[in-house]
Amino acid sequence: MVRSVLELSGQELSFADLHRIGNGSVTPTPSAAGLERVRQARAVLERAIAAGVPVYGATTGVGAMKDVEWSVAELDRFNLGLVRAHHFGTGEAFPCSVVRNALAIRINTTLTGHVGCSPELVEAFLALLSADVIPVVRRTGSIGCADIGLMGQIGAVLTGVGEAVHKGRRMSAADAFAAAGLSAVRMAPRDGLASLGVNAVSFAAAAEATRAAASTVRTLLATGMMAAAALGASRDPWLAVTYVGTTREAMIGEWLCQASEGWDWPEGTHVQDPLSLRMIPQVFGSVFESLLSSGERLIAATARCDDNPIIAGDRVLTSGGSLPLDVTVLLEASILCMAHAARNAFNRCVILGNGQRRNLPVNLVPQGAIATGFGPIIKLAGEIFSRVLSMSNPVSAQSLVVAGGMEDEAAFLPLVIERLDRQMRALKRMSALEALLSAQAMDIMGDKPKGVAGLIYGVVRRHAAFYDVDRPLSAEVEAIEEELASEAFDAELVSLLPMAGIDRFFALGIHGLAAAKAA
């Protein structure tokens, strides 16, 4: 891959920037002004140390050992040990895309001039990205108040221990450094804590999860529109919301109206449709409003120094900025919204199979067929809804006291991100089920969908034939899910009918990436 250069300046990174950094198509480089701010902040820190001022995590211990001061002769050993002691993460590793973005975010926030780390530490982070030596960061190891157990795995690699991925192979850090021609880093005073005492991994993971959620919800909205067509829903409520709804509700209503044009939309059997059909704009408007709020706060976090201590003017100050509660609470709100989206889709699945609309047969069994039909699989839709709902309870206010009572606030951001990831896996399957049921209903009624509905119908029929004899459905559902969740489908959906404000902000599909780059 030929990589272009992306300059980091301490300003906010966009979702398009993060996407390109994450996939390795660009190499970050620091601005001259940003590096000068790093040097000036470092000078302030070194003057404080030379004056005998205790500096937390540089000349003193951390946490419960904050009152232990180290002599000049002990500083190198302490800073090296500090990093390695915080390599305690366990479990499944984050994808390399998340770790690349975490490195970029850490570099970018140092360029604000509020960190006090050495320029050499910044160069060391840059060297990892340039050589594509990506530390292996196991997911479990942060309470969401500085990613010490996650960032510690990155810092440890800088010192030559731990594991890294180089040229697609996972190996020891020492082997990766040898292969890439890198050398282990000396952790100068402050560099040890600066390499691990921030939330860069969580912010990177949250950004990737939020962008993926926007794509998943966009697909679920499209399958919801298809289901509404199969059920003969009135489009009047969608038009009405463009006049009287919120900004996001109106956006969804306009998209639904456009997506339903250009083909023979089925006429409904009732004036007053079920709420799950009439209120799609209200449900999805709330979901996208929440995702945008989360996304905007995450973008702000890419340029926010959340270190402790910080450099402010000519002083070294203790800070509480390592608590990412704002991001966490907004993501928790998004997770709650996902439960509403799942319920909305589940309700339509039930209506598709209950024989109450357009004279559709119960369980979507064609007339004359001897079959059980789709009744059993609608139970899967119920299980998926329950799964999404079960992850919607907030966890950020849980009590936790560690380090002798010194550390008694936490946001549990990594756990919140993990819950959002799991919800997205479930919602991808829900969209596949809704699409499968809708295609069956359309074929029974002789509908000829076009546009977005036609696109999804084609995906379904590539993997699942019309159902008139009972057969196993597991593999078919999974195949539909896989294609609906693919980058190729995402790009085709976005290209077919863009959604203003969403595609550009989250850099979705071909249209989204091109628009974000142009902006």
C-alpha positions as CSV (number, residue, x, y, z in Angstrom):
1,M,0.0,0.0,0.0
2,V,1.3,3.5,-0.9
3,R,0.7,5.7,2.1
4,S,0.2,9.4,2.0
5,V,1.0,11.7,4.9
6,L,-1.5,13.2,7.4
7,E,-0.2,16.1,9.5
8,L,-1.2,16.1,13.1
9,S,-1.3,19.5,14.8
10,G,-3.1,19.0,18.1
11,Q,-6.4,19.9,16.4
12,E,-9.4,17.5,16.2
13,L,-9.2,14.5,14.0
14,S,-12.2,13.6,11.9
15,F,-13.8,10.2,11.4
16,A,-12.3,10.2,7.9
17,D,-8.9,10.8,9.4
18,L,-9.3,8.0,11.9
19,H,-10.5,5.6,9.2
20,R,-7.5,6.3,7.0
21,I,-5.1,6.1,9.9
22,G,-6.7,2.9,11.1
23,N,-6.5,1.1,7.8
24,G,-2.9,2.2,7.4
25,S,-3.4,4.2,4.2
26,V,-1.8,7.3,5.7
27,T,1.2,7.9,7.9
28,P,0.8,10.6,10.6
29,T,3.4,13.3,10.9
30,P,3.6,16.1,13.5
31,S,3.4,19.8,12.6
32,A,6.4,22.0,13.4
33,A,4.3,24.2,15.6
34,G,3.0,21.1,17.5
35,L,6.6,19.8,18.1
36,E,7.6,23.3,19.3
37,R,4.8,23.2,21.9
38,V,6.0,19.7,23.0
39,R,9.6,21.2,23.5
40,Q,8.3,24.2,25.4
41,A,6.1,22.0,27.8
42,R,9.1,19.7,28.3
43,A,11.2,22.7,29.4
44,V,8.6,23.7,32.0
45,L,8.6,20.2,33.4
46,E,12.4,19.9,33.5
47,R,12.7,23.3,35.3
48,A,10.2,22.0,37.9
49,I,12.2,18.8,38.5
50,A,15.5,20.7,38.7
51,A,13.9,23.0,41.3
52,G,13.0,20.0,43.5
53,V,9.2,20.2,42.9
54,P,7.7,16.8,43.3
55,V,6.1,15.8,39.9
56,Y,3.5,13.0,40.1
57,G,4.5,9.9,38.2
58,A,7.8,11.4,37.2
59,T,9.7,11.9,40.4
60,T,7.1,10.2,42.7
61,G,5.2,7.0,42.6
62,V,1.6,6.7,41.4
63,G,-1.7,5.8,43.1
64,A,-1.2,4.6,46.6
65,M,2.6,5.2,46.2
66,K,2.2,8.9,45.4
67,D,4.2,10.0,48.4
68,V,7.2,7.9,47.5
69,E,9.9,10.2,45.9
70,W,12.7,8.8,43.8
71,S,16.3,10.0,43.7
72,V,17.8,11.2,40.4
73,A,19.7,7.9,40.2
74,E,16.5,5.9,40.5
75,L,14.4,7.8,38.0
76,D,15.2,5.8,34.9
77,R,14.6,2.5,36.6
78,F,11.3,3.7,38.1
79,N,10.0,5.0,34.7
80,L,10.9,1.8,32.9
81,G,9.3,-0.3,35.7
82,L,6.2,1.9,35.7
83,V,5.4,1.1,32.1
84,R,6.1,-2.6,32.4
85,A,4.1,-2.9,35.6
86,H,1.1,-1.6,33.7
87,H,1.2,-4.3,31.0
88,F,-1.5,-6.3,32.6
89,G,-4.3,-6.4,30.0
90,T,-5.8,-9.7,29.1
91,G,-8.1,-11.4,26.7
92,E,-8.9,-10.8,23.0
93,A,-6.7,-8.2,21.3
94,F,-8.1,-5.0,19.7
95,P,-7.8,-4.9,15.9
96,C,-4.7,-3.1,14.6
97,S,-6.9,-0.3,13.3
98,V,-7.9,0.7,16.9
99,V,-4.2,0.6,18.1
100,R,-3.0,2.7,15.2
101,N,-5.7,5.3,16.0
102,A,-4.8,5.2,19.7
103,L,-1.1,5.9,18.8
104,A,-2.3,8.8,16.6
105,I,-4.5,10.2,19.3
106,R,-1.7,10.0,21.9
107,I,0.6,11.8,19.5
108,N,-2.0,14.5,18.7
109,T,-2.7,15.3,22.3
110,T,1.0,15.7,23.1
111,L,1.1,18.4,20.4
112,T,-1.3,20.5,22.4
113,G,1.7,21.4,24.6
114,H,0.0,20.4,27.8
115,V,1.7,17.0,28.4
116,G,5.3,17.6,29.3
117,C,6.7,14.4,27.7
118,S,10.0,14.4,25.9
119,P,10.1,15.0,22.1
120,E,11.8,11.6,21.9
121,L,8.7,9.9,23.2
122,V,6.6,11.5,20.5
123,E,9.1,10.4,17.9
124,A,9.0,6.9,19.3
125,F,5.2,6.7,18.8
126,L,5.6,8.1,15.3
127,A,8.2,5.5,14.5
128,L,5.8,2.7,15.4
129,L,3.3,4.0,13.0
130,S,5.8,4.7,10.3
131,A,7.3,1.1,10.5
132,D,3.8,-0.4,11.0
133,V,4.9,-2.0,14.3
134,I,1.5,-2.2,16.0
135,P,1.5,-3.2,19.7
136,V,-0.8,-6.0,20.7
137,V,-3.3,-4.5,23.1
138,R,-5.6,-6.9,24.9
139,R,-9.0,-5.5,25.6
140,T,-9.6,-6.2,29.3
141,G,-7.5,-3.9,31.5
142,S,-9.1,-0.5,32.1
143,I,-11.7,0.8,34.5
144,G,-12.2,3.9,32.3
145,C,-10.1,6.4,34.2
146,A,-7.0,6.4,32.1
147,D,-6.4,3.3,30.1
148,I,-3.4,2.2,32.2
149,G,-3.8,-1.5,31.5
150,L,-4.4,-0.8,27.8
151,M,-1.9,2.0,27.1
152,G,0.6,0.2,29.3
153,Q,0.8,-2.5,26.7
154,I,1.8,0.1,24.1
155,G,4.3,1.7,26.4
156,A,5.8,-1.7,27.2
157,V,6.4,-2.4,23.5
158,L,8.3,0.9,23.3
159,T,10.7,-0.5,25.9
160,G,11.2,-3.7,23.9
161,V,8.9,-6.1,25.8
162,G,5.4,-7.4,25.1
163,E,4.0,-8.3,21.6
164,A,3.5,-6.5,18.3
165,V,2.1,-7.1,14.9
166,H,4.5,-6.4,12.0
167,K,3.7,-7.2,8.4
168,G,0.6,-9.1,9.5
169,R,2.5,-11.4,11.9
170,R,2.1,-11.3,15.7
171,M,5.5,-11.7,17.4
172,S,7.5,-10.5,20.4
173,A,8.2,-6.8,20.5
174,A,12.0,-7.5,20.4
175,D,11.6,-9.5,17.1
176,A,9.3,-6.8,15.6
177,F,11.9,-4.1,16.5
178,A,14.7,-6.1,15.0
179,A,12.7,-6.7,11.8
180,A,11.7,-3.0,11.5
181,G,15.1,-1.6,12.5
182,L,13.8,0.1,15.6
183,S,15.4,0.5,19.0
184,A,13.9,0.3,22.5
185,V,13.1,3.6,24.1
186,R,14.5,5.0,27.3
187,M,11.7,6.2,29.4
188,A,12.7,9.6,30.7
189,P,11.0,11.2,33.7
190,R,7.3,11.8,32.9
191,D,7.5,9.7,29.7
192,G,6.5,6.6,31.5
193,L,3.2,8.0,32.8
194,A,2.7,9.9,29.6
195,S,2.8,6.7,27.6
196,L,0.1,5.0,29.7
197,G,-2.0,7.5,31.7
198,V,-4.5,8.5,29.1
199,N,-7.7,7.1,27.4
200,A,-6.4,7.0,23.8
201,V,-7.2,3.3,23.3
202,S,-10.8,3.7,24.6
203,F,-11.3,6.8,22.5
204,A,-10.0,5.0,19.4
205,A,-12.1,2.0,20.1
206,A,-15.2,4.1,20.8
207,A,-14.7,6.0,17.6
208,E,-14.5,2.8,15.6
209,A,-17.6,1.3,17.4
210,T,-19.6,4.5,16.9
211,R,-18.8,4.7,13.2
212,A,-19.7,1.0,12.8
213,A,-22.9,1.7,14.7
214,A,-23.9,4.5,12.4
215,S,-23.4,2.1,9.4
216,T,-25.4,-0.7,11.1
217,V,-28.3,1.5,12.1
218,R,-28.4,2.9,8.6
219,T,-28.8,-0.6,7.2
220,L,-31.5,-1.4,9.8
221,L,-33.4,1.7,8.8
222,A,-33.3,0.5,5.2
223,T,-34.6,-3.0,6.1
224,G,-37.3,-1.2,8.2
225,M,-38.3,0.7,5.1
226,M,-38.5,-2.6,3.2
227,A,-40.6,-4.2,5.8
228,A,-42.9,-1.2,5.8
229,A,-43.4,-1.6,2.1
230,A,-44.1,-5.4,2.5
231,L,-46.7,-4.5,5.1
232,G,-48.3,-1.8,2.9
233,A,-47.5,1.1,5.4
234,S,-48.9,4.5,4.7
235,R,-46.1,7.0,4.0
236,D,-48.1,10.0,5.2
237,P,-46.5,9.9,8.7
238,W,-43.1,10.1,7.1
239,L,-44.0,13.1,5.1
240,A,-45.7,14.7,8.1
241,V,-42.6,14.4,10.2
242,T,-40.7,16.5,7.7
243,Y,-43.0,19.4,8.6
244,V,-43.4,19.0,12.4
245,G,-40.5,16.7,13.6
246,T,-37.2,17.4,15.1
247,T,-34.2,18.0,12.7
248,R,-33.2,14.3,12.9
249,E,-36.7,13.0,12.6
250,A,-37.3,15.2,9.6
251,M,-34.0,13.9,8.1
252,I,-35.2,10.3,8.5
253,G,-38.7,11.1,7.2
254,E,-37.2,12.7,4.1
255,W,-34.9,9.7,3.5
256,L,-37.8,7.3,3.9
257,C,-40.0,9.2,1.4
258,Q,-37.1,9.3,-1.1
259,A,-36.3,5.6,-0.6
260,S,-40.0,4.6,-1.2
261,E,-40.3,6.5,-4.5
262,G,-39.7,5.2,-8.0
263,W,-41.7,1.9,-7.8
264,D,-45.2,0.7,-7.1
265,W,-45.4,1.1,-3.3
266,P,-48.1,-1.3,-2.0
267,E,-51.3,0.2,-0.6
268,G,-52.0,-0.6,3.1
269,T,-55.2,-2.1,4.5
270,H,-55.6,0.4,7.4
271,V,-55.7,4.1,7.8
272,Q,-53.9,4.0,11.2
273,D,-50.9,1.8,10.9
274,P,-49.1,0.1,13.8
275,L,-46.8,2.4,15.7
276,S,-43.7,0.5,14.6
277,L,-44.5,1.7,11.0
278,R,-45.7,5.2,11.7
279,M,-42.9,6.0,14.1
280,I,-39.8,4.9,12.3
281,P,-38.6,8.5,12.0
282,Q,-39.0,9.1,15.7
283,V,-37.1,6.0,16.7
284,F,-34.3,6.3,14.2
285,G,-34.1,10.1,14.5
286,S,-33.4,9.6,18.2
287,V,-30.8,6.9,17.5
288,F,-28.9,9.1,15.0
289,E,-29.1,12.2,17.2
290,S,-27.5,10.2,20.0
291,L,-24.8,8.8,17.7
292,L,-24.0,12.2,16.4
293,S,-23.7,13.5,20.0
294,S,-21.4,10.7,20.9
295,G,-19.4,11.1,17.7
296,E,-18.9,14.9,18.2
297,R,-17.7,14.4,21.8
298,L,-15.3,11.6,20.6
299,I,-13.9,13.9,17.9
300,A,-13.3,16.6,20.5
301,A,-11.5,14.0,22.6
302,T,-8.9,13.4,19.9
303,A,-7.5,16.8,20.6
304,R,-8.1,17.0,24.4
305,C,-5.2,16.5,26.8
306,D,-6.5,14.1,29.5
307,D,-3.2,13.6,31.2
308,N,-2.3,13.9,34.9
309,P,-0.3,16.1,35.6
310,I,-0.6,18.8,32.8
311,I,1.5,21.7,31.8
312,A,-0.3,25.0,32.1
313,G,1.7,28.1,31.3
314,D,4.9,27.8,33.4
315,R,3.3,25.4,36.0
316,V,2.9,21.7,36.4
317,L,-0.6,21.0,37.7
318,T,-2.4,18.0,39.0
319,S,-5.4,17.2,36.8
320,G,-8.6,15.1,36.9
321,G,-8.9,15.1,33.2
322,S,-8.4,11.3,32.9
323,L,-12.0,10.6,33.7
324,P,-13.9,10.3,30.3
325,L,-17.3,10.5,31.8
326,D,-18.8,12.8,29.1
327,V,-18.0,10.3,26.3
328,T,-19.1,7.3,28.5
329,V,-22.5,8.8,29.4
330,L,-23.2,9.8,25.8
331,L,-22.3,6.3,24.6
332,E,-24.6,4.8,27.2
333,A,-27.4,6.9,25.9
334,S,-26.7,5.6,22.4
335,I,-26.8,2.0,23.8
336,L,-30.2,2.7,25.3
337,C,-31.3,4.1,21.9
338,M,-30.2,0.8,20.3
339,A,-32.7,-1.1,22.4
340,H,-35.5,1.1,21.0
341,A,-34.2,0.4,17.4
342,A,-34.2,-3.3,18.1
343,R,-37.7,-3.3,19.6
344,N,-38.9,-1.3,16.5
345,A,-37.5,-3.9,14.1
346,F,-38.7,-6.8,16.2
347,N,-42.3,-5.4,16.2
348,R,-42.3,-5.3,12.4
349,C,-41.0,-8.9,12.3
350,V,-43.9,-10.0,14.4
351,I,-46.4,-8.1,12.2
352,L,-44.9,-9.6,9.1
353,G,-45.7,-13.1,10.4
354,N,-49.0,-12.7,12.2
355,G,-51.3,-12.5,9.2
356,Q,-52.9,-9.1,10.1
357,R,-51.6,-7.0,7.2
358,R,-52.4,-7.2,3.5
359,N,-53.9,-10.6,3.9
360,L,-50.4,-12.0,4.3
361,P,-50.5,-15.7,5.5
362,V,-49.6,-16.6,9.0
363,N,-45.9,-17.3,9.3
364,L,-45.6,-16.2,5.6
365,V,-46.5,-19.8,4.4
366,P,-47.7,-19.5,0.8
367,Q,-51.2,-20.8,0.1
368,G,-51.3,-24.5,-0.5
369,A,-47.8,-25.1,1.0
370,I,-47.4,-27.7,3.8
371,A,-44.9,-25.9,6.0
372,T,-44.4,-24.4,9.5
373,G,-42.8,-21.4,7.8
374,F,-41.2,-18.4,9.5
375,G,-42.9,-18.7,12.9
376,P,-40.0,-20.3,14.6
377,I,-37.4,-17.9,13.3
378,I,-39.4,-14.9,14.6
379,K,-38.4,-16.2,18.0
380,L,-34.8,-15.5,17.0
381,A,-35.8,-11.9,16.4
382,G,-37.2,-11.8,19.9
383,E,-34.0,-13.3,21.3
384,I,-32.0,-10.6,19.5
385,F,-34.2,-7.8,20.9
386,S,-33.8,-9.2,24.4
387,R,-30.0,-9.4,23.9
388,V,-29.8,-5.8,22.8
389,L,-32.0,-4.7,25.6
390,S,-30.0,-6.6,28.3
391,M,-27.0,-4.5,27.5
392,S,-28.7,-1.1,27.8
393,N,-28.5,-0.7,31.6
394,P,-25.8,2.0,32.5
395,V,-22.7,0.9,34.3
396,S,-20.8,4.1,34.6
397,A,-22.1,5.0,38.1
398,Q,-20.9,1.7,39.7
399,S,-18.8,2.2,42.8
400,L,-15.2,1.2,42.7
401,V,-12.4,2.0,45.2
402,V,-8.8,1.0,44.6
403,A,-5.3,2.2,45.4
404,G,-6.0,2.7,49.1
405,G,-8.9,5.0,48.4
406,M,-6.9,7.3,46.1
407,E,-8.7,6.1,43.0
408,D,-12.5,6.1,43.6
409,E,-14.0,7.4,40.4
410,A,-14.3,5.4,37.1
411,A,-16.4,5.5,34.0
412,F,-16.0,1.9,32.7
413,L,-15.7,3.2,29.2
414,P,-14.1,0.0,27.7
415,L,-17.0,-2.0,29.1
416,V,-19.5,0.4,27.6
417,I,-17.8,0.1,24.2
418,E,-17.8,-3.7,24.4
419,R,-21.6,-3.5,25.0
420,L,-22.1,-1.3,22.0
421,D,-20.0,-3.7,19.9
422,R,-22.1,-6.6,21.0
423,Q,-25.4,-4.7,20.3
424,M,-24.1,-4.1,16.8
425,R,-23.5,-7.7,16.2
426,A,-27.0,-8.5,17.3
427,L,-28.6,-5.6,15.2
428,K,-26.8,-6.8,12.1
429,R,-28.6,-10.2,12.5
430,M,-31.9,-8.4,13.2
431,S,-31.6,-6.5,9.9
432,A,-30.9,-9.8,8.1
433,L,-34.1,-11.3,9.6
434,E,-36.2,-8.3,8.7
435,A,-34.9,-8.4,5.2
436,L,-35.6,-12.1,4.8
437,L,-39.2,-11.9,6.1
438,S,-39.8,-8.8,4.0
439,A,-38.6,-10.5,0.8
440,Q,-40.9,-13.5,1.5
441,A,-43.9,-11.2,2.0
442,M,-43.1,-9.3,-1.2
443,D,-42.9,-12.4,-3.2
444,I,-46.2,-13.7,-1.8
445,M,-47.9,-10.4,-2.7
446,G,-46.1,-10.1,-6.1
447,D,-44.4,-6.8,-5.2
448,K,-41.5,-5.6,-7.4
449,P,-39.2,-3.5,-5.2
450,K,-36.7,-1.1,-6.6
451,G,-34.2,1.4,-5.2
452,V,-33.1,0.7,-1.7
453,A,-35.7,-2.1,-1.2
454,G,-34.7,-3.7,-4.5
455,L,-31.0,-3.6,-3.4
456,I,-31.8,-5.4,-0.2
457,Y,-34.2,-7.8,-1.9
458,G,-31.4,-8.8,-4.2
459,V,-29.1,-9.5,-1.3
460,V,-31.7,-11.8,0.3
461,R,-32.4,-13.8,-2.9
462,R,-28.7,-14.3,-3.5
463,H,-28.6,-16.4,-0.4
464,A,-32.2,-17.6,0.3
465,A,-34.8,-18.9,-2.1
466,F,-38.5,-18.3,-1.8
467,Y,-39.7,-20.4,1.2
468,D,-42.4,-23.0,0.4
469,V,-40.9,-26.1,2.0
470,D,-39.5,-26.2,5.5
471,R,-35.7,-26.0,5.5
472,P,-32.8,-25.0,7.8
473,L,-32.4,-21.2,7.8
474,S,-29.3,-20.6,10.0
475,A,-26.7,-20.5,7.2
476,E,-29.0,-18.4,5.0
477,V,-29.5,-15.8,7.7
478,E,-25.8,-15.6,8.4
479,A,-25.0,-15.2,4.7
480,I,-27.5,-12.3,4.3
481,E,-26.2,-10.7,7.5
482,E,-22.6,-10.9,6.2
483,E,-23.4,-9.2,2.9
484,L,-25.6,-6.5,4.5
485,A,-22.7,-5.8,6.9
486,S,-20.0,-5.6,4.2
487,E,-18.2,-2.5,3.1
488,A,-19.4,-3.1,-0.4
489,F,-23.0,-3.0,0.6
490,D,-22.5,0.0,2.8
491,A,-20.9,1.8,-0.1
492,E,-23.7,0.8,-2.5
493,L,-26.4,1.9,-0.1
494,V,-24.8,5.2,0.6
495,S,-24.2,5.8,-3.1
496,L,-27.8,4.9,-4.0
497,L,-29.4,7.2,-1.5
498,P,-27.1,9.5,0.6
499,M,-28.1,10.7,4.0
500,A,-27.0,14.3,4.5
501,G,-25.0,14.9,7.6
502,I,-24.6,11.3,8.6
503,D,-22.5,9.9,5.7
504,R,-20.2,12.9,5.7
505,F,-19.6,13.1,9.4
506,F,-19.0,9.4,9.9
507,A,-17.3,8.9,6.6
508,L,-19.6,6.1,5.5
509,G,-19.4,4.5,2.1
510,I,-17.9,5.9,-1.0
511,H,-20.0,9.0,-0.8
512,G,-19.1,9.6,2.8
513,L,-15.4,9.2,2.4
514,A,-15.3,11.4,-0.7
515,A,-17.4,14.1,0.9
516,A,-15.4,14.0,4.1
517,K,-12.1,14.3,2.2
518,A,-13.4,17.2,0.1
519,A,-14.6,19.0,3.3
